[in-house]
Amino acid sequence: MLVDDEKRMLDLLALYLKPHNYTCKKAQGADEALSYIEDEPFDIVLLDIMMPEMNGWELCQEIRQTSDVPIIMVTARGQQDDIVKGLKLGADDYITKPFDESELLARMEALLRRRFPTNRIEVNDLLWNEKQYELTYLNQPIKLTPKEFAMIGHLMRNPNQVFTREQLIEIIWGYNSDTEGRTVDSHVRNMRDKIRSVGFPIDDHFKTVWGVGYKWINQT
């Protein structure tokens, strides 16, 4: 949920977040926000401070009476006292305007990881289980190498996001690796063959973005 008294800011935030698989509910002021939060659950709240009638600090306190939803204060007030006040009143994080889009996304993702641990991801009966270190489809185990297991887990954890071969090398093999893009392609090919062999429609989900890299799509 996005909470701000300025429609322009609500529209801007929604525009930032939509390409990153977020569904946004816009609340223009505290009253709308409170009515929405009574009627439906939210995964995270981005909350402006300087609003008429009820400011963001007061709204944060109201939300905390009934919900532990993660709250990020998004505001032009960047003084240390304001930040401390917001955190003491129940906010989980604080970012000042104007903000960098990538920083906001990183802060949101960090809060969501703590709220919704992603060590188990299931898509149409394909289950990636980090704790048990296994990938299964309809309870059939799929034997992957450690690099293959890490790569498909990363892609499933970040659906609809395209990763270049260079990014995957840094994430899976490490920054100092001398691994080449062809190695990534080889791992992808082997992974697809193994998953396809148990009957999962891997080609509907694991997509090649030609000339760029790979992405995972959660289709129903």
CORGI-V429470 format. One record per backbone hydrogen bond with DSSP energy under -1.0 kcal/mol. NH is the residue of the N-H (numbers start at 1). CO is the residue of the C=O. If there is no record, write none. Layout:
{{NH CO} {NH CO}}
This chain:
{{2 25} {3 46} {4 27} {10 6} {11 7} {12 8} {13 9} {14 10} {15 11} {16 12} {17 13} {18 14} {20 17} {21 18} {22 17} {27 2} {29 27} {33 29} {34 30} {35 31} {36 32} {37 33} {38 34} {40 36} {45 70} {46 1} {47 72} {48 3} {51 49} {54 52} {56 49} {59 55} {60 56} {61 57} {62 58} {63 59} {64 60} {65 62} {66 63} {67 63} {72 45} {73 93} {74 47} {75 95} {83 79} {84 80} {85 81} {86 82} {87 83} {88 84} {89 85} {90 87} {91 86} {92 71} {93 71} {95 73} {97 75} {104 100} {105 101} {106 102} {107 103} {108 104} {109 105} {110 106} {111 107} {112 108} {113 109} {114 110} {115 111} {116 112} {121 128} {123 126} {126 123} {127 136} {128 121} {129 134} {130 119} {134 129} {136 127} {137 140} {138 125} {140 137} {142 135} {149 145} {150 146} {151 147} {152 148} {153 149} {154 150} {155 151} {156 152} {157 153} {160 216} {161 158} {163 214} {168 164} {169 165} {170 166} {171 167} {172 168} {173 169} {174 169} {177 174} {183 180} {184 180} {185 181} {186 182} {187 183} {188 184} {189 185} {190 186} {191 187} {192 188} {193 189} {194 190} {195 191} {196 192} {197 193} {198 195} {199 196} {200 195} {202 200} {204 201} {205 202} {206 202} {207 205} {207 215} {209 213} {212 209} {213 209} {214 163} {215 207} {217 205} {219 217}}
